[in-house]
Amino acid sequence: MIHSASYDSVRGAVDRAFEIFPQELAHKKVVIKPNVLRASSAEEHIVTNPSLLRAVVETVEEMSPAEIVVGDNPGMFSYGDNELSFEKTGLMDAAKGYYRNFGNTTQNHVFNPDFMPEVGISKEILEADILISLPKFKTHGLTVMTGAIKNSYGIFPVRRKHDYTALQALLNVFMML
């Protein structure tokens, strides 16, 4: 879906996306995962814009989910500084009280014995009925361009991210879940 919008009018685009791609969210655990690379201002355009996150949270609230969780594991410059990153970017306020630190609830998941026997994944991701990824379209040194797959790197706990440097490992995790 390509929809013309600004951050001031993003709610209309979000509502339209839910119309085109309807989801039954009532009585389900919904995890919303923005891209929170590091502590930065929204004007730097490094992370998912807080206006987009707020619009998605408000839309999901109206669909009567059992639970809403918003979180990420910031990378690179802000490893382990989840709360600071969410606060400084404006995403903590946009999360409307649903924020959780994905780095605090890691569970090991059986992976590929030939590559890595198990991989740590945030518990919230494993327990979600619905995962809504809010990637930030931007350039990246490793992948050239980021998007939905690169945003999924935040499901891994901070202390283990360096263990999962191969993009193939990321793709294999999603094929196995």
GROMACS elastic network, one bead per residue, 0.5 to 0.9 nm:
[ bonds ]
;  ai    aj funct       b0    kb
    1    17     6  0.71969   500
    1    20     6  0.83323   500
    2    13     6  0.89994   500
    3    13     6  0.62182   500
    3    16     6  0.84234   500
    3    17     6  0.87158   500
    4    10     6  0.89652   500
    4    13     6  0.75818   500
    5     8     6  0.78702   500
    5     9     6  0.58056   500
    5    10     6  0.57001   500
    5    11     6  0.88113   500
    5    12     6  0.78474   500
    5    13     6  0.64479   500
    6     9     6  0.51956   500
    6    10     6  0.57367   500
    6    13     6  0.89848   500
    7    10     6  0.50072   500
    7    11     6  0.83483   500
    7    49     6  0.76323   500
    7    50     6  0.86549   500
    7    51     6  0.57998   500
    7    52     6  0.68257   500
    8    11     6  0.80692   500
    8    51     6  0.72718   500
    9    12     6  0.60984   500
    9    13     6  0.74274   500
    9    51     6  0.87834   500
   10    13     6  0.51799   500
   10    14     6  0.62428   500
   10    15     6  0.86606   500
   10    51     6  0.69611   500
   10    52     6  0.61567   500
   10    55     6  0.68297   500
   11    14     6  0.50052   500
   11    15     6  0.60797   500
   11    16     6  0.84974   500
   11    51     6  0.82060   500
   11    52     6  0.73487   500
   11    54     6  0.84966   500
   11    55     6  0.50120   500
   11    56     6  0.75388   500
   11    58     6  0.87483   500
   11    59     6  0.81488   500
   12    15     6  0.51239   500
   12    16     6  0.61251   500
   12    17     6  0.86494   500
   12    55     6  0.86357   500
   13    16     6  0.50082   500
   13    17     6  0.61880   500
   13    18     6  0.87537   500
   14    17     6  0.50710   500
   14    18     6  0.63937   500
   14    19     6  0.86872   500
   14    52     6  0.78361   500
   14    55     6  0.66684   500
   14    56     6  0.64031   500
   14    59     6  0.76706   500
   15    18     6  0.52074   500
   15    19     6  0.62858   500
   15    20     6  0.88072   500
   15    55     6  0.84533   500
   15    56     6  0.83158   500
   15    59     6  0.69833   500
   16    20     6  0.62087   500
   16    21     6  0.84510   500
   17    20     6  0.51692   500
   17    21     6  0.58697   500
   17    22     6  0.78747   500
   18    21     6  0.50412   500
   18    22     6  0.50079   500
   18    23     6  0.69999   500
   18    59     6  0.84988   500
   19    22     6  0.53913   500
   19    23     6  0.87014   500
   23   130     6  0.87794   500
   24    27     6  0.87949   500
   24    28     6  0.82783   500
   24    63     6  0.78323   500
   24    65     6  0.88834   500
   25    28     6  0.54447   500
   25    29     6  0.78000   500
   25    30     6  0.72075   500
   25    60     6  0.74556   500
   25    63     6  0.59174   500
   25    64     6  0.67606   500
   25    65     6  0.52970   500
   25    66     6  0.82285   500
   25   129     6  0.85504   500
   25   130     6  0.75441   500
   26    29     6  0.86753   500
   26    63     6  0.57037   500
   26    66     6  0.66493   500
   27    63     6  0.88368   500
   27    64     6  0.63956   500
   27    67     6  0.75546   500
   28    64     6  0.83009   500
   28    67     6  0.65428   500
   28    68     6  0.85547   500
   28   128     6  0.79307   500
   28   129     6  0.58393   500
   28   130     6  0.72689   500
   29    65     6  0.62742   500
   29    66     6  0.55184   500
   29    68     6  0.60327   500
   29    69     6  0.77182   500
   29   127     6  0.76506   500
   29   128     6  0.52991   500
   29   129     6  0.52116   500
   29   130     6  0.64577   500
   29   131     6  0.86983   500
   30    60     6  0.81183   500
   30    65     6  0.68007   500
   30    66     6  0.78596   500
   30    67     6  0.61188   500
   30    69     6  0.63116   500
   30    70     6  0.85935   500
   30   128     6  0.58855   500
   30   129     6  0.60878   500
   30   131     6  0.59871   500
   30   132     6  0.74236   500
   31    67     6  0.82851   500
   31    68     6  0.58858   500
   31    70     6  0.58337   500
   31    71     6  0.77592   500
   31   124     6  0.71417   500
   31   125     6  0.69852   500
   31   127     6  0.89864   500
   31   128     6  0.59913   500
   31   129     6  0.79138   500
   31   130     6  0.62189   500
   31   132     6  0.61348   500
   31   133     6  0.83659   500
   32    53     6  0.82005   500
   32    56     6  0.81870   500
   32    57     6  0.77657   500
   32    68     6  0.74756   500
   32    69     6  0.61466   500
   32    71     6  0.67874   500
   32    72     6  0.88326   500
   32   130     6  0.84403   500
   32   131     6  0.59810   500
   32   133     6  0.60450   500
   32   134     6  0.73160   500
   33    36     6  0.87183   500
   33    53     6  0.88258   500
   33    69     6  0.83652   500
   33    70     6  0.58309   500
   33    71     6  0.54495   500
   33    72     6  0.58733   500
   33   131     6  0.73523   500
   33   132     6  0.61413   500
   33   134     6  0.58934   500
   33   135     6  0.80678   500
   33   151     6  0.81311   500
   33   152     6  0.83396   500
   33   154     6  0.81279   500
   33   155     6  0.86710   500
   34    47     6  0.75902   500
   34    48     6  0.56197   500
   34    49     6  0.85334   500
   34    53     6  0.70087   500
   34    70     6  0.76439   500
   34    71     6  0.69332   500
   34    72     6  0.66119   500
   34    91     6  0.84919   500
   34   132     6  0.84321   500
   34   133     6  0.61689   500
   34   135     6  0.60613   500
   34   136     6  0.79258   500
   34   151     6  0.76661   500
   34   154     6  0.89301   500
   35    46     6  0.84116   500
   35    47     6  0.53291   500
   35    48     6  0.52195   500
   35    49     6  0.88955   500
   35    71     6  0.89948   500
   35    72     6  0.69977   500
   35    73     6  0.87158   500
   35    74     6  0.77601   500
   35   133     6  0.80854   500
   35   134     6  0.63283   500
   35   135     6  0.52450   500
   35   136     6  0.60059   500
   35   151     6  0.57611   500
   35   152     6  0.85736   500
   35   154     6  0.76332   500
   36    39     6  0.76389   500
   36    40     6  0.89284   500
   36    46     6  0.77636   500
   36    48     6  0.66511   500
   36    71     6  0.86896   500
   36    72     6  0.64652   500
   36    73     6  0.72187   500
   36    74     6  0.51227   500
   36    75     6  0.74895   500
   36    82     6  0.84337   500
   36    85     6  0.69597   500
   36    86     6  0.72651   500
   36    89     6  0.81474   500
   36    91     6  0.85313   500
   36   135     6  0.89639   500
   36   136     6  0.87606   500
   36   151     6  0.87180   500
   36   154     6  0.82412   500
   37    40     6  0.85330   500
   37    46     6  0.68913   500
   37    47     6  0.60618   500
   37    48     6  0.89989   500
   37    72     6  0.88771   500
   37    73     6  0.80262   500
   37    76     6  0.69482   500
   37    77     6  0.77568   500
   37    78     6  0.72761   500
   37    79     6  0.88388   500
   37    85     6  0.80344   500
   37   154     6  0.87326   500
   38    46     6  0.78391   500
   38    47     6  0.75552   500
   38    74     6  0.55240   500
   38    75     6  0.62304   500
   38    76     6  0.70893   500
   38    77     6  0.58979   500
   38    79     6  0.78512   500
   38    81     6  0.81471   500
   38    82     6  0.83182   500
   38    84     6  0.87248   500
   38    85     6  0.55283   500
   38    86     6  0.84639   500
   38    88     6  0.89964   500
   38    89     6  0.83077   500
   39    47     6  0.87067   500
   39    74     6  0.82915   500
   39    77     6  0.80226   500
   39    78     6  0.64799   500
   39    81     6  0.80903   500
   39    82     6  0.84958   500
   39    84     6  0.64528   500
   39    86     6  0.70417   500
   39    87     6  0.78758   500
   39    88     6  0.55723   500
   39    89     6  0.60061   500
   40    43     6  0.82496   500
   40    44     6  0.66860   500
   40    45     6  0.84461   500
   40    46     6  0.70827   500
   40    47     6  0.76994   500
   40    85     6  0.70318   500
   40    86     6  0.89851   500
   40    88     6  0.59689   500
   40    89     6  0.52546   500
   40    90     6  0.89243   500
   41    44     6  0.55538   500
   41    45     6  0.75939   500
   41    46     6  0.80171   500
   41    47     6  0.84286   500
   41    88     6  0.62653   500
   41    90     6  0.74191   500
   42    45     6  0.55955   500
   42    46     6  0.72321   500
   42    47     6  0.69577   500
   42    48     6  0.79680   500
   42    49     6  0.59542   500
   42    50     6  0.71527   500
   42    88     6  0.85626   500
   42    89     6  0.55448   500
   42    90     6  0.70318   500
   42    91     6  0.88870   500
   43    46     6  0.81965   500
   43    49     6  0.86266   500
   43    89     6  0.89809   500
   44    47     6  0.80514   500
   45    48     6  0.74848   500
   45    49     6  0.72272   500
   45   136     6  0.81762   500
   45   138     6  0.84263   500
   46    49     6  0.84542   500
   46   136     6  0.72853   500
   46   137     6  0.89720   500
   46   138     6  0.76322   500
   47    50     6  0.85063   500
   47    89     6  0.74763   500
   47   135     6  0.80903   500
   47   136     6  0.59565   500
   48    51     6  0.85502   500
   48    52     6  0.71311   500
   48    53     6  0.72122   500
   48    89     6  0.88011   500
   48    91     6  0.81972   500
   48   134     6  0.65775   500
   48   135     6  0.63375   500
   48   136     6  0.51317   500
   48   137     6  0.86367   500
   49    52     6  0.54761   500
   49    53     6  0.66452   500
   49    54     6  0.89000   500
   49    89     6  0.81425   500
   49    90     6  0.82294   500
   49    91     6  0.76382   500
   49   136     6  0.80464   500
   50    53     6  0.50491   500
   50    54     6  0.60616   500
   50    55     6  0.85244   500
   50    89     6  0.73895   500
   50    90     6  0.57844   500
   50    91     6  0.50267   500
   50    92     6  0.84255   500
   50    93     6  0.80652   500
   50    94     6  0.55180   500
   50    95     6  0.82511   500
   51    54     6  0.51981   500
   51    55     6  0.61508   500
   51    56     6  0.86799   500
   51    90     6  0.89634   500
   51    91     6  0.85403   500
   51    94     6  0.70119   500
   52    55     6  0.51574   500
   52    56     6  0.62496   500
   52    57     6  0.86238   500
   52    94     6  0.85002   500
   52   134     6  0.81936   500
   53    56     6  0.52089   500
   53    57     6  0.61137   500
   53    58     6  0.85900   500
   53    70     6  0.89727   500
   53    91     6  0.71706   500
   53    94     6  0.60236   500
   53    95     6  0.67794   500
   53   134     6  0.75599   500
   54    57     6  0.50811   500
   54    58     6  0.60711   500
   54    59     6  0.85309   500
   54    91     6  0.81207   500
   54    93     6  0.82733   500
   54    95     6  0.62142   500
   54    96     6  0.74826   500
   55    58     6  0.52054   500
   55    59     6  0.61419   500
   55    60     6  0.85991   500
   55    94     6  0.83752   500
   56    59     6  0.50992   500
   56    60     6  0.60782   500
   56    61     6  0.85173   500
   56   132     6  0.89033   500
   57    60     6  0.51409   500
   57    61     6  0.60660   500
   57    62     6  0.87821   500
   57    68     6  0.80651   500
   57    70     6  0.84969   500
   57    94     6  0.79065   500
   57    95     6  0.67724   500
   57    96     6  0.76904   500
   57    98     6  0.87967   500
   58    61     6  0.50482   500
   58    62     6  0.65081   500
   58    96     6  0.87606   500
   59    62     6  0.53573   500
   59    63     6  0.68856   500
   60    63     6  0.51953   500
   60    64     6  0.72508   500
   60    65     6  0.71563   500
   60    68     6  0.79846   500
   61    64     6  0.58213   500
   61    65     6  0.67675   500
   61    68     6  0.78300   500
   62    65     6  0.82094   500
   64    67     6  0.84784   500
   65    68     6  0.67975   500
   67    98     6  0.87660   500
   68    98     6  0.61247   500
   68    99     6  0.87471   500
   69    95     6  0.84919   500
   69    97     6  0.89003   500
   69    98     6  0.50839   500
   69    99     6  0.60035   500
   69   100     6  0.64892   500
   69   124     6  0.76048   500
   69   128     6  0.88840   500
   70    92     6  0.89549   500
   70    95     6  0.61944   500
   70    97     6  0.86383   500
   70    98     6  0.54605   500
   70   100     6  0.60740   500
   70   101     6  0.85209   500
   70   102     6  0.88733   500
   71    82     6  0.84768   500
   71    86     6  0.86041   500
   71    95     6  0.84926   500
   71    98     6  0.82284   500
   71    99     6  0.55259   500
   71   100     6  0.52672   500
   71   101     6  0.59011   500
   71   102     6  0.58786   500
   71   124     6  0.87586   500
   71   154     6  0.87706   500
   72    82     6  0.73592   500
   72    86     6  0.89109   500
   72    99     6  0.89757   500
   72   100     6  0.80521   500
   72   101     6  0.67769   500
   72   102     6  0.55830   500
   72   103     6  0.77979   500
   72   154     6  0.53346   500
   72   155     6  0.67492   500
   72   156     6  0.88701   500
   73    78     6  0.88510   500
   73    79     6  0.72752   500
   73    80     6  0.74065   500
   73    81     6  0.84191   500
   73    82     6  0.62339   500
   73   101     6  0.72607   500
   73   102     6  0.58615   500
   73   103     6  0.59623   500
   73   122     6  0.89818   500
   73   153     6  0.82481   500
   73   155     6  0.67280   500
   73   156     6  0.70725   500
   73   157     6  0.65132   500
   73   158     6  0.61265   500
   74    77     6  0.80699   500
   74    78     6  0.58048   500
   74    79     6  0.56529   500
   74    80     6  0.71847   500
   74    81     6  0.71705   500
   74    82     6  0.60036   500
   74    85     6  0.71487   500
   74    86     6  0.88805   500
   74   154     6  0.66275   500
   74   158     6  0.75676   500
   75    78     6  0.57118   500
   75    79     6  0.51374   500
   75    80     6  0.82649   500
   75   153     6  0.86549   500
   75   154     6  0.74860   500
   75   158     6  0.73614   500
   75   161     6  0.82285   500
   76    79     6  0.58767   500
   77    81     6  0.88756   500
   78    81     6  0.51601   500
   78    82     6  0.72554   500
   78    84     6  0.83597   500
   78    85     6  0.69550   500
   79    82     6  0.73231   500
   79   158     6  0.58150   500
   79   159     6  0.79491   500
   80    83     6  0.85288   500
   80   103     6  0.74201   500
   80   157     6  0.89259   500
   80   158     6  0.60456   500
   80   159     6  0.79098   500
   81    84     6  0.53697   500
   81    85     6  0.60339   500
   81    86     6  0.86320   500
   82    85     6  0.51788   500
   82    86     6  0.61935   500
   82    87     6  0.85846   500
   82   101     6  0.63370   500
   82   102     6  0.83046   500
   82   103     6  0.79674   500
   83    86     6  0.51502   500
   83    87     6  0.60223   500
   83    88     6  0.85272   500
   83    92     6  0.77110   500
   83    99     6  0.89043   500
   83   100     6  0.88377   500
   83   101     6  0.72985   500
   84    87     6  0.50776   500
   84    88     6  0.59584   500
   84    89     6  0.84114   500
   85    88     6  0.53643   500
   85    89     6  0.60649   500
   85    90     6  0.85105   500
   85    91     6  0.81658   500
   85    92     6  0.84859   500
   86    89     6  0.54483   500
   86    90     6  0.61927   500
   86    93     6  0.81932   500
   86    95     6  0.89150   500
   86    99     6  0.86600   500
   87    90     6  0.53732   500
   87    91     6  0.62418   500
   87    92     6  0.50482   500
   87    93     6  0.72713   500
   88    91     6  0.76871   500
   88    92     6  0.81568   500
   89    92     6  0.76482   500
   90    93     6  0.57401   500
   90    94     6  0.64583   500
   90    95     6  0.88541   500
   91    95     6  0.59125   500
   91    96     6  0.88069   500
   91    99     6  0.88810   500
   92    95     6  0.51703   500
   92    96     6  0.70556   500
   92    97     6  0.75349   500
   92    98     6  0.85844   500
   92    99     6  0.66786   500
   93    96     6  0.55136   500
   93    97     6  0.73761   500
   94    97     6  0.83096   500
   95    98     6  0.54952   500
   95    99     6  0.58075   500
   96    99     6  0.75360   500
   97   100     6  0.88139   500
  100   103     6  0.87788   500
  100   104     6  0.85611   500
  100   124     6  0.86470   500
  101   104     6  0.58492   500
  101   105     6  0.77971   500
  102   105     6  0.60382   500
  102   106     6  0.74028   500
  102   121     6  0.87522   500
  102   122     6  0.54440   500
  102   123     6  0.74634   500
  102   124     6  0.69395   500
  102   125     6  0.84598   500
  102   154     6  0.82157   500
  102   155     6  0.71940   500
  102   156     6  0.81915   500
  102   157     6  0.70037   500
  102   158     6  0.88001   500
  103   106     6  0.63808   500
  103   121     6  0.88257   500
  103   122     6  0.65155   500
  103   155     6  0.84221   500
  103   156     6  0.76082   500
  103   158     6  0.59639   500
  103   159     6  0.81972   500
  104   122     6  0.77106   500
  104   123     6  0.87063   500
  104   157     6  0.77741   500
  105   121     6  0.82922   500
  105   122     6  0.55333   500
  105   123     6  0.52952   500
  105   124     6  0.74233   500
  105   157     6  0.83024   500
  106   120     6  0.58308   500
  106   121     6  0.53568   500
  106   123     6  0.53964   500
  106   124     6  0.85368   500
  106   156     6  0.78960   500
  106   157     6  0.63176   500
  107   119     6  0.82149   500
  107   120     6  0.53789   500
  107   121     6  0.55268   500
  107   122     6  0.61436   500
  107   123     6  0.57018   500
  107   126     6  0.84061   500
  108   111     6  0.89251   500
  108   118     6  0.60682   500
  108   119     6  0.54511   500
  108   121     6  0.62773   500
  108   122     6  0.86631   500
  108   123     6  0.89329   500
  109   117     6  0.86478   500
  109   118     6  0.53428   500
  109   119     6  0.53192   500
  109   120     6  0.60731   500
  109   121     6  0.68884   500
  110   113     6  0.82633   500
  110   116     6  0.87523   500
  110   117     6  0.61915   500
  110   119     6  0.65494   500
  110   120     6  0.89118   500
  111   115     6  0.80925   500
  111   116     6  0.63350   500
  111   117     6  0.52955   500
  111   119     6  0.60276   500
  111   172     6  0.81891   500
  111   173     6  0.70008   500
  111   176     6  0.75510   500
  112   115     6  0.53655   500
  112   116     6  0.53410   500
  112   117     6  0.51863   500
  112   118     6  0.68497   500
  112   119     6  0.88175   500
  112   172     6  0.84418   500
  112   173     6  0.89405   500
  113   116     6  0.53635   500
  113   118     6  0.75017   500
  114   117     6  0.70880   500
  115   169     6  0.83160   500
  116   119     6  0.70581   500
  116   169     6  0.86271   500
  119   156     6  0.82124   500
  119   160     6  0.86201   500
  119   164     6  0.85511   500
  119   173     6  0.81967   500
  120   123     6  0.89270   500
  120   155     6  0.86198   500
  120   156     6  0.61496   500
  120   157     6  0.65658   500
  120   160     6  0.73363   500
  121   124     6  0.85241   500
  121   125     6  0.71771   500
  121   126     6  0.72241   500
  121   155     6  0.56736   500
  121   157     6  0.63658   500
  122   125     6  0.55714   500
  122   126     6  0.67704   500
  122   154     6  0.87112   500
  122   155     6  0.55274   500
  122   156     6  0.61118   500
  122   157     6  0.63581   500
  123   126     6  0.51214   500
  123   127     6  0.61502   500
  123   128     6  0.85489   500
  123   155     6  0.88348   500
  124   127     6  0.52350   500
  124   128     6  0.60182   500
  124   155     6  0.87299   500
  125   128     6  0.52857   500
  125   129     6  0.86872   500
  125   130     6  0.88885   500
  125   131     6  0.72979   500
  125   155     6  0.67393   500
  126   129     6  0.85530   500
  126   177     6  0.83837   500
  128   131     6  0.63189   500
  133   148     6  0.65837   500
  133   151     6  0.72014   500
  133   152     6  0.76424   500
  134   147     6  0.87460   500
  134   148     6  0.73130   500
  134   151     6  0.76150   500
  135   146     6  0.76383   500
  135   147     6  0.54097   500
  135   148     6  0.53066   500
  135   149     6  0.84113   500
  135   150     6  0.78632   500
  135   151     6  0.53782   500
  135   152     6  0.85143   500
  136   146     6  0.69715   500
  136   147     6  0.63149   500
  136   148     6  0.81254   500
  136   151     6  0.76914   500
  137   145     6  0.71720   500
  137   146     6  0.55907   500
  137   147     6  0.54899   500
  137   148     6  0.85853   500
  138   144     6  0.85339   500
  138   145     6  0.57409   500
  138   146     6  0.55171   500
  138   147     6  0.76172   500
  139   143     6  0.78209   500
  139   144     6  0.54423   500
  139   146     6  0.59781   500
  140   143     6  0.55236   500
  140   145     6  0.52337   500
  140   146     6  0.61436   500
  141   144     6  0.55118   500
  141   145     6  0.80418   500
  142   145     6  0.83091   500
  143   146     6  0.65012   500
  143   150     6  0.78593   500
  143   167     6  0.86121   500
  145   150     6  0.86176   500
  146   149     6  0.75400   500
  146   150     6  0.54859   500
  146   151     6  0.72469   500
  147   150     6  0.54986   500
  147   151     6  0.61572   500
  147   152     6  0.89034   500
  148   151     6  0.51143   500
  148   152     6  0.65793   500
  149   152     6  0.52820   500
  149   153     6  0.74796   500
  149   170     6  0.81629   500
  149   171     6  0.78227   500
  150   153     6  0.56614   500
  150   154     6  0.83288   500
  150   167     6  0.85831   500
  150   170     6  0.85596   500
  151   154     6  0.61931   500
  151   155     6  0.84953   500
  152   155     6  0.57871   500
  152   156     6  0.81951   500
  152   170     6  0.77707   500
  153   156     6  0.60215   500
  153   161     6  0.80078   500
  153   164     6  0.88541   500
  153   170     6  0.69429   500
  154   157     6  0.74028   500
  154   158     6  0.82349   500
  154   161     6  0.86484   500
  156   159     6  0.84784   500
  156   160     6  0.68216   500
  156   161     6  0.61706   500
  156   164     6  0.84407   500
  157   160     6  0.55568   500
  157   161     6  0.63792   500
  158   161     6  0.55231   500
  158   162     6  0.83681   500
  159   162     6  0.74939   500
  159   163     6  0.86151   500
  160   163     6  0.53385   500
  160   164     6  0.70006   500
  161   164     6  0.53150   500
  161   165     6  0.68833   500
  162   165     6  0.56212   500
  163   166     6  0.83932   500
  164   167     6  0.75380   500
  164   168     6  0.88746   500
  164   169     6  0.63536   500
  164   170     6  0.72963   500
  165   168     6  0.86187   500
  165   169     6  0.76921   500
  165   170     6  0.84920   500
  166   169     6  0.55216   500
  166   170     6  0.71878   500
  167   170     6  0.51946   500
  167   171     6  0.65039   500
  167   172     6  0.87467   500
  168   171     6  0.50972   500
  168   172     6  0.60767   500
  168   173     6  0.86409   500
  169   172     6  0.50948   500
  169   173     6  0.62761   500
  169   174     6  0.89465   500
  170   173     6  0.53165   500
  170   174     6  0.67886   500
  170   175     6  0.89945   500
  171   174     6  0.53990   500
  171   175     6  0.64361   500
  171   176     6  0.89080   500
  172   175     6  0.50238   500
  172   176     6  0.62725   500
  172   177     6  0.87893   500
  173   176     6  0.52724   500
  173   177     6  0.63168   500
  174   177     6  0.52743   500
